[in-house]
């Protein structure tokens, strides 16, 4: 096996769910950088073992913005903080998720 399988639970017993961290920060990023589309979502009922509530569902047309956010913002700026307390063994693998810098 190459890579890392993320732990299901953090050392404190909470479920690891980076989708929640990504989703909340994505919404704030849209507000700041793409205000013309930031309100383009609907709510749907979402349920996990630890939480139940309404979650945002964005249209498929926003997938390129979401991928841009994950690759360019969340992984380099927020993933280390997220995984540091939840799954530290994942930290060495984060650079492999980032796009290679352009050759100068």
LUMBALUM-631251 format. One line per field, with one value per atom (N, C-alpha, C): atom name; residue in three letters; residue number from 1; z negated, y negated, x negated. Coordinates in nm, 4 decimals. Example, Ala and Ser with C-alpha at 12.3 -4.5 7.8 and 13.67 -1.06 7.14 Angstrom:
2
atomo = [N|CA|C|N|CA|C]
residuo = [ALA|ALA|ALA|SER|SER|SER]
num = [1|1|1|2|2|2]
zz = [-0.7800|-0.7800|-0.7800|-0.7080|-0.7140|-0.7870]
yy = [0.5690|0.4500|0.3300|0.2250|0.1060|-0.0030]
xx = [-1.3190|-1.2300|-1.3200|-1.2850|-1.3670|-1.2900]
//
This chain:
104
atomo = [N|CA|C|N|CA|C|N|CA|C|N|CA|C|N|CA|C|N|CA|C|N|CA|C|N|CA|C|N|CA|C|N|CA|C|N|CA|C|N|CA|C|N|CA|C|N|CA|C|N|CA|C|N|CA|C|N|CA|C|N|CA|C|N|CA|C|N|CA|C|N|CA|C|N|CA|C|N|CA|C|N|CA|C|N|CA|C|N|CA|C|N|CA|C|N|CA|C|N|CA|C|N|CA|C|N|CA|C|N|CA|C|N|CA|C|N|CA|C|N|CA|C|N|CA|C|N|CA|C|N|CA|C|N|CA|C|N|CA|C|N|CA|C|N|CA|C|N|CA|C|N|CA|C|N|CA|C|N|CA|C|N|CA|C|N|CA|C|N|CA|C|N|CA|C|N|CA|C|N|CA|C|N|CA|C|N|CA|C|N|CA|C|N|CA|C|N|CA|C|N|CA|C|N|CA|C|N|CA|C|N|CA|C|N|CA|C|N|CA|C|N|CA|C|N|CA|C|N|CA|C|N|CA|C|N|CA|C|N|CA|C|N|CA|C|N|CA|C|N|CA|C|N|CA|C|N|CA|C|N|CA|C|N|CA|C|N|CA|C|N|CA|C|N|CA|C|N|CA|C|N|CA|C|N|CA|C|N|CA|C|N|CA|C|N|CA|C|N|CA|C|N|CA|C|N|CA|C|N|CA|C|N|CA|C|N|CA|C|N|CA|C|N|CA|C|N|CA|C|N|CA|C|N|CA|C|N|CA|C|N|CA|C|N|CA|C|N|CA|C|N|CA|C|N|CA|C|N|CA|C|N|CA|C]
residuo = [UNK|UNK|UNK|UNK|UNK|UNK|UNK|UNK|UNK|UNK|UNK|UNK|UNK|UNK|UNK|UNK|UNK|UNK|UNK|UNK|UNK|UNK|UNK|UNK|UNK|UNK|UNK|UNK|UNK|UNK|UNK|UNK|UNK|UNK|UNK|UNK|UNK|UNK|UNK|UNK|UNK|UNK|UNK|UNK|UNK|UNK|UNK|UNK|UNK|UNK|UNK|UNK|UNK|UNK|UNK|UNK|UNK|UNK|UNK|UNK|UNK|UNK|UNK|UNK|UNK|UNK|UNK|UNK|UNK|UNK|UNK|UNK|UNK|UNK|UNK|UNK|UNK|UNK|UNK|UNK|UNK|UNK|UNK|UNK|UNK|UNK|UNK|UNK|UNK|UNK|UNK|UNK|UNK|UNK|UNK|UNK|UNK|UNK|UNK|UNK|UNK|UNK|UNK|UNK|UNK|UNK|UNK|UNK|UNK|UNK|UNK|UNK|UNK|UNK|UNK|UNK|UNK|UNK|UNK|UNK|UNK|UNK|UNK|UNK|UNK|UNK|UNK|UNK|UNK|UNK|UNK|UNK|UNK|UNK|UNK|UNK|UNK|UNK|UNK|UNK|UNK|UNK|UNK|UNK|UNK|UNK|UNK|UNK|UNK|UNK|UNK|UNK|UNK|UNK|UNK|UNK|UNK|UNK|UNK|UNK|UNK|UNK|UNK|UNK|UNK|UNK|UNK|UNK|UNK|UNK|UNK|UNK|UNK|UNK|UNK|UNK|UNK|UNK|UNK|UNK|UNK|UNK|UNK|UNK|UNK|UNK|UNK|UNK|UNK|UNK|UNK|UNK|UNK|UNK|UNK|UNK|UNK|UNK|UNK|UNK|UNK|UNK|UNK|UNK|UNK|UNK|UNK|UNK|UNK|UNK|UNK|UNK|UNK|UNK|UNK|UNK|UNK|UNK|UNK|UNK|UNK|UNK|UNK|UNK|UNK|UNK|UNK|UNK|UNK|UNK|UNK|UNK|UNK|UNK|UNK|UNK|UNK|UNK|UNK|UNK|UNK|UNK|UNK|UNK|UNK|UNK|UNK|UNK|UNK|UNK|UNK|UNK|UNK|UNK|UNK|UNK|UNK|UNK|UNK|UNK|UNK|UNK|UNK|UNK|UNK|UNK|UNK|UNK|UNK|UNK|UNK|UNK|UNK|UNK|UNK|UNK|UNK|UNK|UNK|UNK|UNK|UNK|UNK|UNK|UNK|UNK|UNK|UNK|UNK|UNK|UNK|UNK|UNK|UNK|UNK|UNK|UNK|UNK|UNK|UNK|UNK|UNK|UNK|UNK|UNK|UNK|UNK|UNK|UNK|UNK|UNK|UNK]
num = [1|1|1|2|2|2|3|3|3|4|4|4|5|5|5|6|6|6|7|7|7|8|8|8|9|9|9|10|10|10|11|11|11|12|12|12|13|13|13|14|14|14|15|15|15|16|16|16|17|17|17|18|18|18|19|19|19|20|20|20|21|21|21|22|22|22|23|23|23|24|24|24|25|25|25|26|26|26|27|27|27|28|28|28|29|29|29|30|30|30|31|31|31|32|32|32|33|33|33|34|34|34|35|35|35|36|36|36|37|37|37|38|38|38|39|39|39|40|40|40|41|41|41|42|42|42|43|43|43|44|44|44|45|45|45|46|46|46|47|47|47|48|48|48|49|49|49|50|50|50|51|51|51|52|52|52|53|53|53|54|54|54|55|55|55|56|56|56|57|57|57|58|58|58|59|59|59|60|60|60|61|61|61|62|62|62|63|63|63|64|64|64|65|65|65|66|66|66|67|67|67|68|68|68|69|69|69|70|70|70|71|71|71|72|72|72|73|73|73|74|74|74|75|75|75|76|76|76|77|77|77|78|78|78|79|79|79|80|80|80|81|81|81|82|82|82|83|83|83|84|84|84|85|85|85|86|86|86|87|87|87|88|88|88|89|89|89|90|90|90|91|91|91|92|92|92|93|93|93|94|94|94|95|95|95|96|96|96|97|97|97|98|98|98|99|99|99|100|100|100|101|101|101|102|102|102|103|103|103|104|104|104]
zz = [0.0000|0.0000|0.0000|0.0811|0.0862|0.0244|-0.0612|-0.1184|-0.2605|-0.2975|-0.4353|-0.4367|-0.5230|-0.5453|-0.6705|-0.6551|-0.7670|-0.8760|-0.9988|-1.1127|-1.1160|-1.1556|-1.1665|-1.2819|-1.3861|-1.5047|-1.5499|-1.6059|-1.6636|-1.7980|-1.8524|-1.9836|-2.0930|-2.0795|-2.1806|-2.1591|-2.0551|-2.0295|-1.9304|-1.8953|-1.7989|-1.6589|-1.5785|-1.4404|-1.3626|-1.2755|-1.1833|-1.0648|-1.0459|-0.9356|-0.8750|-0.7931|-0.7343|-0.6454|-0.5987|-0.5140|-0.5857|-0.7175|-0.7926|-0.7938|-0.8222|-0.8224|-0.6841|-0.5828|-0.4456|-0.4100|-0.4407|-0.4040|-0.4691|-0.5968|-0.6663|-0.6107|-0.5898|-0.5389|-0.3916|-0.3154|-0.1756|-0.1666|-0.2524|-0.2532|-0.2810|-0.3766|-0.4087|-0.2921|-0.2276|-0.1123|0.0022|0.0263|0.1308|0.0985|-0.0265|-0.0657|-0.0327|-0.0588|-0.0398|0.1058|0.1762|0.3097|0.4257|0.3985|0.5045|0.4547|0.4173|0.3557|0.4476|0.5779|0.6691|0.6703|0.6207|0.6190|0.4786|0.3785|0.2445|0.1871|0.2341|0.1830|0.2701|0.3640|0.4577|0.3981|0.3031|0.2396|0.1838|0.1531|0.0830|-0.0400|-0.1352|-0.2514|-0.2322|-0.2887|-0.2918|-0.4321|-0.4768|-0.6098|-0.6064|-0.6960|-0.7008|-0.8383|-0.8428|-0.9701|-0.9770|-1.0886|-1.1184|-1.2553|-1.3016|-1.4356|-1.5450|-1.5151|-1.6176|-1.5956|-1.4813|-1.4515|-1.3520|-1.3668|-1.2707|-1.2521|-1.1268|-1.1003|-0.9523|-0.9192|-0.7793|-0.7310|-0.6133|-0.5514|-0.4144|-0.3704|-0.2397|-0.1264|-0.0211|0.1004|0.2150|0.2768|0.3852|0.5187|0.6216|0.7533|0.8130|0.8996|0.9656|1.0379|1.0847|1.1577|1.0705|0.9387|0.8491|0.8167|0.8734|0.8474|0.8785|0.9895|1.0134|0.9021|0.8502|0.7391|0.6137|0.5879|0.4707|0.4810|0.5983|0.6165|0.6040|0.6572|0.6422|0.4936|0.4191|0.2765|0.2016|0.2263|0.1561|0.1889|0.3164|0.3577|0.3189|0.3347|0.3189|0.1805|0.1055|-0.0244|-0.1386|-0.1361|-0.2539|-0.2807|-0.1807|-0.2057|-0.2520|-0.1804|-0.2276|-0.3545|-0.3744|-0.4859|-0.6094|-0.5921|-0.7045|-0.7375|-0.6399|-0.6659|-0.7738|-0.7750|-0.8816|-1.0214|-1.0421|-1.1728|-1.2041|-1.1040|-1.1234|-1.1632|-1.0866|-1.1117|-1.2290|-1.2677|-1.3769|-1.5046|-1.5360|-1.6572|-1.6297|-1.5046|-1.4747|-1.4189|-1.3364|-1.2761|-1.2349|-1.3325|-1.3013|-1.2009|-1.1922|-1.0960|-0.9519|-0.9305|-0.7958|-0.7495|-0.8425|-0.8081|-0.7018|-0.7069|-0.6033|-0.4623|-0.4513|-0.3202|-0.2576|-0.3351|-0.2803|-0.1597|-0.1620|-0.0433|0.0851|0.0723|0.1916|0.2532|0.1768|0.2272|0.3028|0.2841|0.3452|0.4885|0.5714|0.7090|0.7070|0.8015|0.8128|0.8559|0.7951|0.8389|0.9819|1.0519|1.1909|1.1938|1.2895|1.3055|1.3589|1.2993|1.3424|1.4595]
yy = [0.1179|0.0000|-0.1246|-0.2190|-0.3462|-0.4507|-0.5345|-0.6413|-0.6128|-0.6686|-0.6627|-0.6474|-0.5622|-0.5498|-0.6284|-0.7281|-0.8148|-0.7356|-0.7639|-0.7006|-0.7415|-0.6499|-0.6816|-0.7769|-0.7658|-0.8480|-0.9137|-1.0320|-1.1047|-1.0417|-1.0731|-1.0181|-1.0476|-1.1570|-1.1881|-1.1128|-1.0270|-0.9452|-1.0041|-1.1319|-1.1936|-1.1407|-1.1327|-1.0896|-1.1931|-1.1450|-1.2335|-1.2605|-1.3861|-1.4267|-1.5562|-1.5474|-1.6715|-1.7411|-1.6698|-1.7335|-1.8490|-1.8390|-1.9478|-2.0701|-2.0489|-2.1589|-2.2225|-2.1404|-2.1907|-2.2688|-2.2144|-2.2788|-2.4144|-2.4232|-2.5515|-2.6569|-2.6181|-2.7152|-2.7480|-2.6520|-2.6773|-2.7848|-2.7759|-2.8747|-3.0145|-3.0265|-3.1568|-3.2069|-3.1153|-3.1512|-3.2020|-3.1338|-3.1805|-3.3205|-3.3444|-3.4775|-3.5844|-3.5544|-3.6536|-3.6705|-3.5588|-3.5649|-3.5450|-3.4923|-3.4683|-3.5056|-3.6316|-3.6707|-3.6570|-3.6537|-3.6422|-3.5019|-3.4021|-3.2648|-3.2052|-3.2818|-3.2244|-3.1776|-3.2333|-3.1933|-3.0876|-3.0315|-2.9337|-2.7932|-2.7640|-2.6318|-2.6074|-2.4814|-2.4402|-2.3624|-2.3476|-2.2638|-2.1256|-2.0275|-1.8919|-1.8361|-1.7430|-1.6848|-1.5884|-1.6080|-1.5278|-1.4640|-1.3372|-1.2669|-1.1789|-1.1887|-1.0988|-1.0383|-0.9534|-0.8954|-1.0019|-1.1140|-1.2159|-1.3456|-1.3625|-1.4904|-1.4715|-1.5551|-1.5574|-1.7023|-1.7432|-1.8806|-1.9089|-2.0329|-2.0739|-2.1059|-2.0586|-2.0842|-2.1473|-2.2239|-2.2893|-2.1926|-2.2072|-2.1292|-2.2301|-2.2318|-2.3256|-2.2584|-2.3382|-2.2780|-2.2236|-2.1283|-2.0651|-2.1661|-2.2738|-2.3760|-2.4427|-2.4286|-2.4895|-2.3957|-2.2766|-2.1817|-2.2393|-2.3095|-2.3665|-2.4628|-2.5439|-2.6330|-2.5536|-2.4475|-2.3648|-2.2997|-2.2457|-2.1824|-2.2844|-2.4029|-2.5098|-2.5394|-2.5508|-2.5800|-2.4684|-2.3444|-2.2330|-2.2272|-2.2352|-2.2243|-2.3450|-2.4632|-2.5854|-2.6485|-2.6146|-2.6794|-2.5784|-2.4865|-2.4013|-2.3087|-2.2371|-2.1436|-2.2170|-2.3195|-2.3823|-2.4657|-2.5297|-2.6233|-2.5659|-2.4692|-2.4236|-2.2747|-2.1937|-2.0498|-2.0178|-2.0835|-2.0500|-2.0712|-2.1815|-2.2076|-2.1024|-2.0692|-1.9705|-1.8347|-1.7872|-1.6526|-1.6463|-1.7561|-1.7557|-1.6947|-1.7231|-1.6689|-1.5478|-1.5240|-1.4162|-1.2901|-1.3086|-1.1948|-1.2391|-1.2600|-1.3120|-1.2283|-1.0992|-1.0140|-1.0541|-1.1309|-1.1760|-1.2937|-1.3660|-1.4885|-1.4703|-1.3649|-1.3512|-1.3311|-1.2920|-1.2640|-1.3857|-1.4904|-1.6078|-1.6683|-1.6817|-1.7392|-1.6603|-1.5316|-1.4510|-1.4851|-1.5480|-1.5850|-1.7166|-1.7944|-1.9263|-1.9190|-2.0077|-2.0121|-2.0478|-1.9948|-2.0258|-2.1716|-2.2423|-2.3811|-2.3850|-2.4907|-2.5071|-2.5238|-2.4605|-2.4748|-2.6139|-2.6772|-2.8141|-2.8108]
xx = [-0.0840|0.0000|-0.0888|-0.0529|-0.1229|-0.0305|-0.0851|-0.0046|0.0362|0.1480|0.1941|0.3452|0.3952|0.5386|0.5719|0.6553|0.6894|0.7607|0.7246|0.7906|0.9376|1.0240|1.1664|1.1946|1.1118|1.1342|1.0048|1.0205|0.9077|0.8731|0.7559|0.7194|0.8214|0.8973|0.9987|1.1296|1.1347|1.2529|1.3513|1.3360|1.4268|1.3986|1.5046|1.4880|1.4082|1.3207|1.2497|1.3410|1.3747|1.4614|1.4091|1.3046|1.2527|1.3541|1.4574|1.5574|1.6270|1.6428|1.7061|1.6148|1.4869|1.3907|1.3811|1.3725|1.3632|1.4895|1.6041|1.7301|1.7498|1.7205|1.7373|1.6423|1.5201|1.4229|1.4483|1.4989|1.5333|1.6419|1.7422|1.8496|1.7943|1.7031|1.6429|1.5575|1.4846|1.4011|1.4879|1.6004|1.6923|1.7434|1.7808|1.8287|1.7263|1.5999|1.4954|1.4528|1.4360|1.3756|1.4733|1.5902|1.6890|1.8282|1.8470|1.9744|2.0953|2.0739|2.1883|2.2477|2.1740|2.2266|2.2324|2.1936|2.1830|2.3172|2.4269|2.5582|2.6256|2.5498|2.6050|2.5947|2.6808|2.6839|2.8226|2.8471|2.9681|2.9230|3.0129|2.9833|3.0432|2.9752|3.0287|3.0039|3.0862|3.0644|2.9455|2.8521|2.7292|2.7200|2.6840|2.6791|2.5549|2.4855|2.3745|2.4009|2.3103|2.3248|2.3181|2.2512|2.2288|2.3054|2.3689|2.4323|2.5453|2.6471|2.7564|2.7988|2.8124|2.8532|2.8548|2.8786|2.8820|2.7410|2.7088|2.5788|2.6033|2.5056|2.5176|2.4881|2.5668|2.5467|2.5341|2.4167|2.3896|2.4171|2.4482|2.4719|2.3422|2.3571|2.2437|2.1553|2.2137|2.1374|2.0317|2.0415|1.9429|1.8273|1.8283|1.7200|1.5822|1.5609|1.4272|1.3824|1.4747|1.4392|1.4045|1.4794|1.4526|1.3145|1.2825|1.1518|1.0391|1.0604|0.9616|0.9393|1.0481|1.0375|0.9621|0.9998|0.9355|0.7869|0.7516|0.6112|0.5268|0.5827|0.5030|0.5121|0.6161|0.6352|0.6398|0.7374|0.7579|0.6391|0.5926|0.4820|0.3563|0.3096|0.1853|0.2016|0.3172|0.3307|0.3997|0.4893|0.5705|0.5564|0.5193|0.5070|0.4037|0.2871|0.1911|0.2486|0.3183|0.3796|0.4863|0.5671|0.6739|0.6159|0.5194|0.4668|0.3699|0.3113|0.2148|0.2724|0.3971|0.4581|0.5457|0.5815|0.6754|0.6093|0.5076|0.4386|0.2984|0.2086|0.0753|-0.0029|0.0261|-0.0449|-0.0145|0.0913|0.1256|0.0403|-0.0203|-0.0927|-0.2006|-0.2841|-0.3873|-0.3316|-0.2056|-0.1465|-0.0792|-0.0579|0.0105|-0.0613|-0.1940|-0.2601|-0.2342|-0.2074|-0.1811|-0.0453|0.0426|0.1744|0.1734|0.0681|0.0600|0.0096|0.0590|0.0064|-0.1420|-0.2135|-0.3569|-0.3722|-0.4683|-0.4903|-0.5388|-0.5010|-0.5465|-0.6986|-0.7615|-0.9064|-0.9378|-1.0350|-1.0707|-1.1647]
//
